[in-house]
Amino acid sequence: MRGHDELGRTWDDLFTDMDAMIFFAMPGAIQVAGDTATARCHVREIARIGGKVMKFAARYDDDLVRHDGRWRFARRTYVMNIAE
């Protein structure tokens, strides 16, 4: 996805059939090199989708850039580790 509009549409679509969700984030390593950084965050998600409980273990691999003193995502990759 690119941009606020596409992200918003995708986010809305994800929650169309989702009755409930809980999200746990466990930040891992962050490596900073000047105005760029990489980060990894492990997540655990439990959701009820269409009446069925589903569990996910995944991680975000992030590339960040500092622009005007604020850190922004340059790229975020979601990697599914386990889906049950």
PDB file of N, CA, C and O in Angstrom:
ATOM      1  N   MET A   1       0.836  -1.173   0.000  1.00  0.00           N
ATOM      2  CA  MET A   1       0.000   0.000   0.000  1.00  0.00           C
ATOM      3  C   MET A   1       0.880   1.235   0.000  1.00  0.00           C
ATOM      4  O   MET A   1       1.990   1.229   0.532  1.00  0.00           O
ATOM      5  N   ARG A   2       0.375   2.272  -0.595  1.00  0.00           N
ATOM      6  CA  ARG A   2       1.087   3.544  -0.592  1.00  0.00           C
ATOM      7  C   ARG A   2       0.089   4.658  -0.329  1.00  0.00           C
ATOM      8  O   ARG A   2      -0.963   4.730  -0.963  1.00  0.00           O
ATOM      9  N   GLY A   3       0.431   5.516   0.606  1.00  0.00           N
ATOM     10  CA  GLY A   3      -0.371   6.702   0.864  1.00  0.00           C
ATOM     11  C   GLY A   3      -1.528   6.470   1.825  1.00  0.00           C
ATOM     12  O   GLY A   3      -1.953   5.343   2.077  1.00  0.00           O
ATOM     13  N   HIS A   4      -2.019   7.593   2.352  1.00  0.00           N
ATOM     14  CA  HIS A   4      -3.089   7.560   3.350  1.00  0.00           C
ATOM     15  C   HIS A   4      -4.383   6.957   2.814  1.00  0.00           C
ATOM     16  O   HIS A   4      -5.032   6.174   3.507  1.00  0.00           O
ATOM     17  N   ASP A   5      -4.766   7.313   1.588  1.00  0.00           N
ATOM     18  CA  ASP A   5      -6.029   6.829   1.032  1.00  0.00           C
ATOM     19  C   ASP A   5      -6.031   5.309   0.888  1.00  0.00           C
ATOM     20  O   ASP A   5      -6.981   4.644   1.302  1.00  0.00           O
ATOM     21  N   GLU A   6      -4.974   4.763   0.305  1.00  0.00           N
ATOM     22  CA  GLU A   6      -4.905   3.311   0.104  1.00  0.00           C
ATOM     23  C   GLU A   6      -4.834   2.582   1.444  1.00  0.00           C
ATOM     24  O   GLU A   6      -5.471   1.545   1.626  1.00  0.00           O
ATOM     25  N   LEU A   7      -4.067   3.120   2.367  1.00  0.00           N
ATOM     26  CA  LEU A   7      -3.977   2.527   3.701  1.00  0.00           C
ATOM     27  C   LEU A   7      -5.348   2.540   4.376  1.00  0.00           C
ATOM     28  O   LEU A   7      -5.754   1.542   4.971  1.00  0.00           O
ATOM     29  N   GLY A   8      -6.057   3.656   4.289  1.00  0.00           N
ATOM     30  CA  GLY A   8      -7.385   3.763   4.898  1.00  0.00           C
ATOM     31  C   GLY A   8      -8.369   2.761   4.323  1.00  0.00           C
ATOM     32  O   GLY A   8      -9.110   2.127   5.074  1.00  0.00           O
ATOM     33  N   ARG A   9      -8.391   2.607   3.005  1.00  0.00           N
ATOM     34  CA  ARG A   9      -9.297   1.645   2.369  1.00  0.00           C
ATOM     35  C   ARG A   9      -8.965   0.216   2.800  1.00  0.00           C
ATOM     36  O   ARG A   9      -9.863  -0.567   3.108  1.00  0.00           O
ATOM     37  N   THR A  10      -7.688  -0.119   2.821  1.00  0.00           N
ATOM     38  CA  THR A  10      -7.267  -1.466   3.206  1.00  0.00           C
ATOM     39  C   THR A  10      -7.624  -1.734   4.660  1.00  0.00           C
ATOM     40  O   THR A  10      -8.121  -2.810   4.992  1.00  0.00           O
ATOM     41  N   TRP A  11      -7.373  -0.765   5.524  1.00  0.00           N
ATOM     42  CA  TRP A  11      -7.688  -0.891   6.956  1.00  0.00           C
ATOM     43  C   TRP A  11      -9.185  -1.128   7.142  1.00  0.00           C
ATOM     44  O   TRP A  11      -9.585  -2.017   7.893  1.00  0.00           O
ATOM     45  N   ASP A  12     -10.014  -0.332   6.456  1.00  0.00           N
ATOM     46  CA  ASP A  12     -11.472  -0.498   6.545  1.00  0.00           C
ATOM     47  C   ASP A  12     -11.892  -1.887   6.064  1.00  0.00           C
ATOM     48  O   ASP A  12     -12.753  -2.515   6.679  1.00  0.00           O
ATOM     49  N   ASP A  13     -11.298  -2.372   4.977  1.00  0.00           N
ATOM     50  CA  ASP A  13     -11.625  -3.692   4.447  1.00  0.00           C
ATOM     51  C   ASP A  13     -11.263  -4.804   5.430  1.00  0.00           C
ATOM     52  O   ASP A  13     -11.995  -5.786   5.547  1.00  0.00           O
ATOM     53  N   LEU A  14     -10.148  -4.659   6.133  1.00  0.00           N
ATOM     54  CA  LEU A  14      -9.726  -5.673   7.102  1.00  0.00           C
ATOM     55  C   LEU A  14     -10.769  -5.870   8.195  1.00  0.00           C
ATOM     56  O   LEU A  14     -10.982  -6.988   8.664  1.00  0.00           O
ATOM     57  N   PHE A  15     -11.411  -4.789   8.594  1.00  0.00           N
ATOM     58  CA  PHE A  15     -12.331  -4.856   9.723  1.00  0.00           C
ATOM     59  C   PHE A  15     -13.784  -5.065   9.316  1.00  0.00           C
ATOM     60  O   PHE A  15     -14.666  -5.045  10.175  1.00  0.00           O
ATOM     61  N   THR A  16     -14.056  -5.264   8.027  1.00  0.00           N
ATOM     62  CA  THR A  16     -15.424  -5.482   7.564  1.00  0.00           C
ATOM     63  C   THR A  16     -16.038  -6.722   8.202  1.00  0.00           C
ATOM     64  O   THR A  16     -17.172  -6.668   8.677  1.00  0.00           O
ATOM     65  N   ASP A  17     -15.310  -7.838   8.222  1.00  0.00           N
ATOM     66  CA  ASP A  17     -15.829  -9.095   8.764  1.00  0.00           C
ATOM     67  C   ASP A  17     -15.302  -9.408  10.167  1.00  0.00           C
ATOM     68  O   ASP A  17     -15.581 -10.478  10.707  1.00  0.00           O
ATOM     69  N   MET A  18     -14.551  -8.490  10.753  1.00  0.00           N
ATOM     70  CA  MET A  18     -13.941  -8.743  12.052  1.00  0.00           C
ATOM     71  C   MET A  18     -14.858  -8.238  13.165  1.00  0.00           C
ATOM     72  O   MET A  18     -15.212  -7.060  13.220  1.00  0.00           O
ATOM     73  N   ASP A  19     -15.233  -9.173  14.055  1.00  0.00           N
ATOM     74  CA  ASP A  19     -16.109  -8.824  15.171  1.00  0.00           C
ATOM     75  C   ASP A  19     -15.334  -8.214  16.339  1.00  0.00           C
ATOM     76  O   ASP A  19     -15.826  -7.306  17.008  1.00  0.00           O
ATOM     77  N   ALA A  20     -14.128  -8.715  16.579  1.00  0.00           N
ATOM     78  CA  ALA A  20     -13.312  -8.241  17.701  1.00  0.00           C
ATOM     79  C   ALA A  20     -11.852  -8.601  17.422  1.00  0.00           C
ATOM     80  O   ALA A  20     -11.551  -9.526  16.667  1.00  0.00           O
ATOM     81  N   MET A  21     -10.953  -7.838  18.059  1.00  0.00           N
ATOM     82  CA  MET A  21      -9.527  -8.119  17.888  1.00  0.00           C
ATOM     83  C   MET A  21      -8.748  -7.569  19.082  1.00  0.00           C
ATOM     84  O   MET A  21      -9.075  -6.518  19.634  1.00  0.00           O
ATOM     85  N   ILE A  22      -7.715  -8.308  19.457  1.00  0.00           N
ATOM     86  CA  ILE A  22      -6.766  -7.814  20.448  1.00  0.00           C
ATOM     87  C   ILE A  22      -5.382  -7.938  19.820  1.00  0.00           C
ATOM     88  O   ILE A  22      -5.095  -8.902  19.110  1.00  0.00           O
ATOM     89  N   PHE A  23      -4.533  -6.958  20.088  1.00  0.00           N
ATOM     90  CA  PHE A  23      -3.243  -6.842  19.419  1.00  0.00           C
ATOM     91  C   PHE A  23      -2.183  -6.574  20.474  1.00  0.00           C
ATOM     92  O   PHE A  23      -2.280  -5.600  21.220  1.00  0.00           O
ATOM     93  N   PHE A  24      -1.171  -7.431  20.541  1.00  0.00           N
ATOM     94  CA  PHE A  24      -0.047  -7.261  21.460  1.00  0.00           C
ATOM     95  C   PHE A  24       1.203  -6.998  20.640  1.00  0.00           C
ATOM     96  O   PHE A  24       1.516  -7.770  19.733  1.00  0.00           O
ATOM     97  N   ALA A  25       1.917  -5.936  20.934  1.00  0.00           N
ATOM     98  CA  ALA A  25       3.151  -5.596  20.214  1.00  0.00           C
ATOM     99  C   ALA A  25       4.338  -5.712  21.163  1.00  0.00           C
ATOM    100  O   ALA A  25       4.296  -5.238  22.298  1.00  0.00           O
ATOM    101  N   MET A  26       5.397  -6.355  20.673  1.00  0.00           N
ATOM    102  CA  MET A  26       6.621  -6.529  21.446  1.00  0.00           C
ATOM    103  C   MET A  26       7.792  -6.004  20.628  1.00  0.00           C
ATOM    104  O   MET A  26       8.390  -6.749  19.852  1.00  0.00           O
ATOM    105  N   PRO A  27       8.127  -4.717  20.796  1.00  0.00           N
ATOM    106  CA  PRO A  27       9.232  -4.150  20.019  1.00  0.00           C
ATOM    107  C   PRO A  27      10.527  -4.916  20.270  1.00  0.00           C
ATOM    108  O   PRO A  27      10.817  -5.336  21.390  1.00  0.00           O
ATOM    109  N   GLY A  28      11.284  -5.083  19.210  1.00  0.00           N
ATOM    110  CA  GLY A  28      12.566  -5.773  19.306  1.00  0.00           C
ATOM    111  C   GLY A  28      13.698  -4.812  19.018  1.00  0.00           C
ATOM    112  O   GLY A  28      13.747  -3.714  19.573  1.00  0.00           O
ATOM    113  N   ALA A  29      14.596  -5.219  18.161  1.00  0.00           N
ATOM    114  CA  ALA A  29      15.795  -4.438  17.864  1.00  0.00           C
ATOM    115  C   ALA A  29      15.471  -3.201  17.029  1.00  0.00           C
ATOM    116  O   ALA A  29      14.659  -3.246  16.105  1.00  0.00           O
ATOM    117  N   ILE A  30      16.126  -2.103  17.380  1.00  0.00           N
ATOM    118  CA  ILE A  30      16.075  -0.871  16.594  1.00  0.00           C
ATOM    119  C   ILE A  30      17.522  -0.445  16.362  1.00  0.00           C
ATOM    120  O   ILE A  30      18.288  -0.272  17.310  1.00  0.00           O
ATOM    121  N   GLN A  31      17.886  -0.277  15.092  1.00  0.00           N
ATOM    122  CA  GLN A  31      19.243   0.144  14.756  1.00  0.00           C
ATOM    123  C   GLN A  31      19.169   1.471  14.022  1.00  0.00           C
ATOM    124  O   GLN A  31      18.529   1.589  12.978  1.00  0.00           O
ATOM    125  N   VAL A  32      19.846   2.479  14.596  1.00  0.00           N
ATOM    126  CA  VAL A  32      19.824   3.830  14.033  1.00  0.00           C
ATOM    127  C   VAL A  32      21.167   4.129  13.397  1.00  0.00           C
ATOM    128  O   VAL A  32      22.216   3.845  13.977  1.00  0.00           O
ATOM    129  N   ALA A  33      21.131   4.703  12.201  1.00  0.00           N
ATOM    130  CA  ALA A  33      22.332   5.136  11.488  1.00  0.00           C
ATOM    131  C   ALA A  33      22.034   6.512  10.901  1.00  0.00           C
ATOM    132  O   ALA A  33      21.539   6.632   9.780  1.00  0.00           O
ATOM    133  N   GLY A  34      22.343   7.540  11.675  1.00  0.00           N
ATOM    134  CA  GLY A  34      22.074   8.899  11.203  1.00  0.00           C
ATOM    135  C   GLY A  34      20.579   9.174  11.130  1.00  0.00           C
ATOM    136  O   GLY A  34      19.876   9.113  12.139  1.00  0.00           O
ATOM    137  N   ASP A  35      20.100   9.476   9.932  1.00  0.00           N
ATOM    138  CA  ASP A  35      18.683   9.789   9.742  1.00  0.00           C
ATOM    139  C   ASP A  35      17.885   8.611   9.198  1.00  0.00           C
ATOM    140  O   ASP A  35      16.770   8.791   8.708  1.00  0.00           O
ATOM    141  N   THR A  36      18.441   7.416   9.281  1.00  0.00           N
ATOM    142  CA  THR A  36      17.704   6.220   8.894  1.00  0.00           C
ATOM    143  C   THR A  36      17.782   5.208  10.030  1.00  0.00           C
ATOM    144  O   THR A  36      18.671   5.271  10.880  1.00  0.00           O
ATOM    145  N   ALA A  37      16.834   4.276  10.028  1.00  0.00           N
ATOM    146  CA  ALA A  37      16.823   3.238  11.058  1.00  0.00           C
ATOM    147  C   ALA A  37      16.084   2.022  10.522  1.00  0.00           C
ATOM    148  O   ALA A  37      15.272   2.117   9.601  1.00  0.00           O
ATOM    149  N   THR A  38      16.387   0.876  11.127  1.00  0.00           N
ATOM    150  CA  THR A  38      15.605  -0.330  10.884  1.00  0.00           C
ATOM    151  C   THR A  38      15.081  -0.798  12.236  1.00  0.00           C
ATOM    152  O   THR A  38      15.728  -0.618  13.267  1.00  0.00           O
ATOM    153  N   ALA A  39      13.907  -1.396  12.209  1.00  0.00           N
ATOM    154  CA  ALA A  39      13.299  -1.863  13.448  1.00  0.00           C
ATOM    155  C   ALA A  39      12.543  -3.156  13.182  1.00  0.00           C
ATOM    156  O   ALA A  39      12.112  -3.426  12.061  1.00  0.00           O
ATOM    157  N   ARG A  40      12.395  -3.937  14.224  1.00  0.00           N
ATOM    158  CA  ARG A  40      11.614  -5.176  14.154  1.00  0.00           C
ATOM    159  C   ARG A  40      10.692  -5.199  15.361  1.00  0.00           C
ATOM    160  O   ARG A  40      11.105  -4.898  16.481  1.00  0.00           O
ATOM    161  N   CYS A  41       9.440  -5.559  15.119  1.00  0.00           N
ATOM    162  CA  CYS A  41       8.449  -5.634  16.185  1.00  0.00           C
ATOM    163  C   CYS A  41       7.649  -6.920  16.002  1.00  0.00           C
ATOM    164  O   CYS A  41       7.047  -7.142  14.951  1.00  0.00           O
ATOM    165  N   HIS A  42       7.647  -7.763  17.028  1.00  0.00           N
ATOM    166  CA  HIS A  42       6.871  -9.000  16.990  1.00  0.00           C
ATOM    167  C   HIS A  42       5.464  -8.692  17.502  1.00  0.00           C
ATOM    168  O   HIS A  42       5.292  -7.884  18.415  1.00  0.00           O
ATOM    169  N   VAL A  43       4.458  -9.345  16.907  1.00  0.00           N
ATOM    170  CA  VAL A  43       3.079  -9.092  17.308  1.00  0.00           C
ATOM    171  C   VAL A  43       2.335 -10.411  17.492  1.00  0.00           C
ATOM    172  O   VAL A  43       2.645 -11.423  16.864  1.00  0.00           O
ATOM    173  N   ARG A  44       1.360 -10.359  18.362  1.00  0.00           N
ATOM    174  CA  ARG A  44       0.432 -11.468  18.584  1.00  0.00           C
ATOM    175  C   ARG A  44      -0.957 -10.886  18.427  1.00  0.00           C
ATOM    176  O   ARG A  44      -1.308  -9.916  19.098  1.00  0.00           O
ATOM    177  N   GLU A  45      -1.746 -11.473  17.545  1.00  0.00           N
ATOM    178  CA  GLU A  45      -3.090 -10.975  17.268  1.00  0.00           C
ATOM    179  C   GLU A  45      -4.088 -12.112  17.468  1.00  0.00           C
ATOM    180  O   GLU A  45      -3.860 -13.237  17.025  1.00  0.00           O
ATOM    181  N   ILE A  46      -5.180 -11.811  18.131  1.00  0.00           N
ATOM    182  CA  ILE A  46      -6.273 -12.763  18.292  1.00  0.00           C
ATOM    183  C   ILE A  46      -7.520 -12.033  17.823  1.00  0.00           C
ATOM    184  O   ILE A  46      -7.833 -10.943  18.301  1.00  0.00           O
ATOM    185  N   ALA A  47      -8.229 -12.647  16.877  1.00  0.00           N
ATOM    186  CA  ALA A  47      -9.377 -11.976  16.277  1.00  0.00           C
ATOM    187  C   ALA A  47     -10.547 -12.944  16.137  1.00  0.00           C
ATOM    188  O   ALA A  47     -10.360 -14.151  15.987  1.00  0.00           O
ATOM    189  N   ARG A  48     -11.752 -12.391  16.189  1.00  0.00           N
ATOM    190  CA  ARG A  48     -12.942 -13.149  15.847  1.00  0.00           C
ATOM    191  C   ARG A  48     -13.416 -12.624  14.505  1.00  0.00           C
ATOM    192  O   ARG A  48     -13.865 -11.484  14.389  1.00  0.00           O
ATOM    193  N   ILE A  49     -13.309 -13.475  13.493  1.00  0.00           N
ATOM    194  CA  ILE A  49     -13.634 -13.093  12.118  1.00  0.00           C
ATOM    195  C   ILE A  49     -14.757 -14.003  11.638  1.00  0.00           C
ATOM    196  O   ILE A  49     -14.593 -15.219  11.544  1.00  0.00           O
ATOM    197  N   GLY A  50     -15.890 -13.400  11.338  1.00  0.00           N
ATOM    198  CA  GLY A  50     -17.037 -14.197  10.908  1.00  0.00           C
ATOM    199  C   GLY A  50     -17.436 -15.246  11.930  1.00  0.00           C
ATOM    200  O   GLY A  50     -17.881 -16.331  11.555  1.00  0.00           O
ATOM    201  N   GLY A  51     -17.284 -14.943  13.229  1.00  0.00           N
ATOM    202  CA  GLY A  51     -17.650 -15.864  14.297  1.00  0.00           C
ATOM    203  C   GLY A  51     -16.589 -16.880  14.651  1.00  0.00           C
ATOM    204  O   GLY A  51     -16.769 -17.637  15.605  1.00  0.00           O
ATOM    205  N   LYS A  52     -15.489 -16.927  13.920  1.00  0.00           N
ATOM    206  CA  LYS A  52     -14.409 -17.891  14.172  1.00  0.00           C
ATOM    207  C   LYS A  52     -13.213 -17.186  14.804  1.00  0.00           C
ATOM    208  O   LYS A  52     -12.776 -16.144  14.315  1.00  0.00           O
ATOM    209  N   VAL A  53     -12.679 -17.754  15.901  1.00  0.00           N
ATOM    210  CA  VAL A  53     -11.500 -17.177  16.550  1.00  0.00           C
ATOM    211  C   VAL A  53     -10.253 -17.628  15.799  1.00  0.00           C
ATOM    212  O   VAL A  53     -10.059 -18.815  15.540  1.00  0.00           O
ATOM    213  N   MET A  54      -9.417 -16.658  15.456  1.00  0.00           N
ATOM    214  CA  MET A  54      -8.165 -16.935  14.755  1.00  0.00           C
ATOM    215  C   MET A  54      -7.022 -16.288  15.545  1.00  0.00           C
ATOM    216  O   MET A  54      -7.196 -15.239  16.166  1.00  0.00           O
ATOM    217  N   LYS A  55      -5.864 -16.926  15.509  1.00  0.00           N
ATOM    218  CA  LYS A  55      -4.690 -16.432  16.228  1.00  0.00           C
ATOM    219  C   LYS A  55      -3.525 -16.316  15.250  1.00  0.00           C
ATOM    220  O   LYS A  55      -3.312 -17.181  14.401  1.00  0.00           O
ATOM    221  N   PHE A  56      -2.784 -15.229  15.392  1.00  0.00           N
ATOM    222  CA  PHE A  56      -1.659 -14.966  14.506  1.00  0.00           C
ATOM    223  C   PHE A  56      -0.436 -14.560  15.314  1.00  0.00           C
ATOM    224  O   PHE A  56      -0.551 -13.829  16.297  1.00  0.00           O
ATOM    225  N   ALA A  57       0.722 -15.030  14.905  1.00  0.00           N
ATOM    226  CA  ALA A  57       2.004 -14.560  15.413  1.00  0.00           C
ATOM    227  C   ALA A  57       2.766 -14.058  14.195  1.00  0.00           C
ATOM    228  O   ALA A  57       2.971 -14.794  13.230  1.00  0.00           O
ATOM    229  N   ALA A  58       3.180 -12.805  14.249  1.00  0.00           N
ATOM    230  CA  ALA A  58       3.808 -12.188  13.081  1.00  0.00           C
ATOM    231  C   ALA A  58       4.846 -11.175  13.533  1.00  0.00           C
ATOM    232  O   ALA A  58       5.119 -11.025  14.724  1.00  0.00           O
ATOM    233  N   ARG A  59       5.417 -10.484  12.558  1.00  0.00           N
ATOM    234  CA  ARG A  59       6.354  -9.414  12.907  1.00  0.00           C
ATOM    235  C   ARG A  59       6.283  -8.335  11.831  1.00  0.00           C
ATOM    236  O   ARG A  59       5.894  -8.584  10.690  1.00  0.00           O
ATOM    237  N   TYR A  60       6.667  -7.147  12.229  1.00  0.00           N
ATOM    238  CA  TYR A  60       6.850  -6.037  11.303  1.00  0.00           C
ATOM    239  C   TYR A  60       8.342  -5.800  11.153  1.00  0.00           C
ATOM    240  O   TYR A  60       9.058  -5.681  12.147  1.00  0.00           O
ATOM    241  N   ASP A  61       8.812  -5.733   9.920  1.00  0.00           N
ATOM    242  CA  ASP A  61      10.181  -5.318   9.602  1.00  0.00           C
ATOM    243  C   ASP A  61      10.057  -3.921   9.007  1.00  0.00           C
ATOM    244  O   ASP A  61       9.441  -3.738   7.957  1.00  0.00           O
ATOM    245  N   ASP A  62      10.643  -2.940   9.680  1.00  0.00           N
ATOM    246  CA  ASP A  62      10.449  -1.542   9.306  1.00  0.00           C
ATOM    247  C   ASP A  62      11.745  -0.860   8.886  1.00  0.00           C
ATOM    248  O   ASP A  62      12.805  -1.096   9.465  1.00  0.00           O
ATOM    249  N   ASP A  63      11.639  -0.016   7.875  1.00  0.00           N
ATOM    250  CA  ASP A  63      12.682   0.934   7.504  1.00  0.00           C
ATOM    251  C   ASP A  63      12.118   2.311   7.821  1.00  0.00           C
ATOM    252  O   ASP A  63      11.007   2.648   7.411  1.00  0.00           O
ATOM    253  N   LEU A  64      12.885   3.093   8.547  1.00  0.00           N
ATOM    254  CA  LEU A  64      12.432   4.412   8.983  1.00  0.00           C
ATOM    255  C   LEU A  64      13.385   5.490   8.495  1.00  0.00           C
ATOM    256  O   LEU A  64      14.559   5.234   8.227  1.00  0.00           O
ATOM    257  N   VAL A  65      12.853   6.702   8.388  1.00  0.00           N
ATOM    258  CA  VAL A  65      13.672   7.846   7.990  1.00  0.00           C
ATOM    259  C   VAL A  65      13.262   9.042   8.844  1.00  0.00           C
ATOM    260  O   VAL A  65      12.079   9.249   9.116  1.00  0.00           O
ATOM    261  N   ARG A  66      14.243   9.818   9.259  1.00  0.00           N
ATOM    262  CA  ARG A  66      13.961  11.030  10.040  1.00  0.00           C
ATOM    263  C   ARG A  66      13.876  12.202   9.066  1.00  0.00           C
ATOM    264  O   ARG A  66      14.810  12.476   8.312  1.00  0.00           O
ATOM    265  N   HIS A  67      12.740  12.881   9.102  1.00  0.00           N
ATOM    266  CA  HIS A  67      12.497  14.016   8.217  1.00  0.00           C
ATOM    267  C   HIS A  67      11.974  15.169   9.065  1.00  0.00           C
ATOM    268  O   HIS A  67      10.963  15.029   9.754  1.00  0.00           O
ATOM    269  N   ASP A  68      12.660  16.302   9.017  1.00  0.00           N
ATOM    270  CA  ASP A  68      12.297  17.475   9.834  1.00  0.00           C
ATOM    271  C   ASP A  68      12.167  17.120  11.313  1.00  0.00           C
ATOM    272  O   ASP A  68      11.276  17.612  12.005  1.00  0.00           O
ATOM    273  N   GLY A  69      13.077  16.252  11.791  1.00  0.00           N
ATOM    274  CA  GLY A  69      13.112  15.909  13.205  1.00  0.00           C
ATOM    275  C   GLY A  69      12.106  14.860  13.643  1.00  0.00           C
ATOM    276  O   GLY A  69      12.046  14.528  14.827  1.00  0.00           O
ATOM    277  N   ARG A  70      11.309  14.326  12.714  1.00  0.00           N
ATOM    278  CA  ARG A  70      10.304  13.322  13.062  1.00  0.00           C
ATOM    279  C   ARG A  70      10.590  12.027  12.316  1.00  0.00           C
ATOM    280  O   ARG A  70      10.934  12.041  11.134  1.00  0.00           O
ATOM    281  N   TRP A  71      10.443  10.904  13.020  1.00  0.00           N
ATOM    282  CA  TRP A  71      10.656   9.603  12.407  1.00  0.00           C
ATOM    283  C   TRP A  71       9.397   9.178  11.663  1.00  0.00           C
ATOM    284  O   TRP A  71       8.284   9.294  12.175  1.00  0.00           O
ATOM    285  N   ARG A  72       9.598   8.677  10.432  1.00  0.00           N
ATOM    286  CA  ARG A  72       8.493   8.229   9.571  1.00  0.00           C
ATOM    287  C   ARG A  72       8.827   6.851   9.012  1.00  0.00           C
ATOM    288  O   ARG A  72       9.994   6.499   8.844  1.00  0.00           O
ATOM    289  N   PHE A  73       7.789   6.085   8.730  1.00  0.00           N
ATOM    290  CA  PHE A  73       7.987   4.808   8.060  1.00  0.00           C
ATOM    291  C   PHE A  73       8.318   5.068   6.595  1.00  0.00           C
ATOM    292  O   PHE A  73       7.572   5.759   5.901  1.00  0.00           O
ATOM    293  N   ALA A  74       9.416   4.527   6.133  1.00  0.00           N
ATOM    294  CA  ALA A  74       9.738   4.554   4.714  1.00  0.00           C
ATOM    295  C   ALA A  74       9.176   3.283   4.063  1.00  0.00           C
ATOM    296  O   ALA A  74       8.743   3.289   2.911  1.00  0.00           O
ATOM    297  N   ARG A  75       9.199   2.199   4.839  1.00  0.00           N
ATOM    298  CA  ARG A  75       8.664   0.924   4.366  1.00  0.00           C
ATOM    299  C   ARG A  75       8.335   0.071   5.576  1.00  0.00           C
ATOM    300  O   ARG A  75       9.089   0.041   6.548  1.00  0.00           O
ATOM    301  N   ARG A  76       7.216  -0.618   5.515  1.00  0.00           N
ATOM    302  CA  ARG A  76       6.821  -1.545   6.580  1.00  0.00           C
ATOM    303  C   ARG A  76       6.390  -2.846   5.929  1.00  0.00           C
ATOM    304  O   ARG A  76       5.531  -2.860   5.047  1.00  0.00           O
ATOM    305  N   THR A  77       6.998  -3.945   6.377  1.00  0.00           N
ATOM    306  CA  THR A  77       6.685  -5.268   5.845  1.00  0.00           C
ATOM    307  C   THR A  77       6.103  -6.123   6.965  1.00  0.00           C
ATOM    308  O   THR A  77       6.699  -6.245   8.036  1.00  0.00           O
ATOM    309  N   TYR A  78       4.940  -6.713   6.714  1.00  0.00           N
ATOM    310  CA  TYR A  78       4.293  -7.602   7.673  1.00  0.00           C
ATOM    311  C   TYR A  78       4.634  -9.029   7.278  1.00  0.00           C
ATOM    312  O   TYR A  78       4.378  -9.446   6.148  1.00  0.00           O
ATOM    313  N   VAL A  79       5.212  -9.776   8.211  1.00  0.00           N
ATOM    314  CA  VAL A  79       5.638 -11.150   7.944  1.00  0.00           C
ATOM    315  C   VAL A  79       4.861 -12.081   8.876  1.00  0.00           C
ATOM    316  O   VAL A  79       5.018 -12.022  10.095  1.00  0.00           O
ATOM    317  N   MET A  80       4.024 -12.939   8.292  1.00  0.00           N
ATOM    318  CA  MET A  80       3.259 -13.895   9.080  1.00  0.00           C
ATOM    319  C   MET A  80       4.157 -15.064   9.458  1.00  0.00           C
ATOM    320  O   MET A  80       4.769 -15.686   8.590  1.00  0.00           O
ATOM    321  N   ASN A  81       4.239 -15.364  10.747  1.00  0.00           N
ATOM    322  CA  ASN A  81       5.020 -16.504  11.219  1.00  0.00           C
ATOM    323  C   ASN A  81       4.140 -17.724  11.433  1.00  0.00           C
ATOM    324  O   ASN A  81       4.464 -18.822  10.978  1.00  0.00           O
ATOM    325  N   ILE A  82       3.018 -17.525  12.133  1.00  0.00           N
ATOM    326  CA  ILE A  82       2.105 -18.632  12.425  1.00  0.00           C
ATOM    327  C   ILE A  82       0.673 -18.111  12.361  1.00  0.00           C
ATOM    328  O   ILE A  82       0.366 -17.054  12.913  1.00  0.00           O
ATOM    329  N   ALA A  83      -0.187 -18.843  11.696  1.00  0.00           N
ATOM    330  CA  ALA A  83      -1.617 -18.555  11.693  1.00  0.00           C
ATOM    331  C   ALA A  83      -2.333 -19.815  12.134  1.00  0.00           C
ATOM    332  O   ALA A  83      -2.122 -20.889  11.570  1.00  0.00           O
ATOM    333  N   GLU A  84      -3.186 -19.683  13.149  1.00  0.00           N
ATOM    334  CA  GLU A  84      -3.934 -20.846  13.616  1.00  0.00           C
ATOM    335  C   GLU A  84      -5.406 -20.515  13.722  1.00  0.00           C
ATOM    336  O   GLU A  84      -6.206 -21.371  14.101  1.00  0.00           O
TER     337      GLU A  84
END
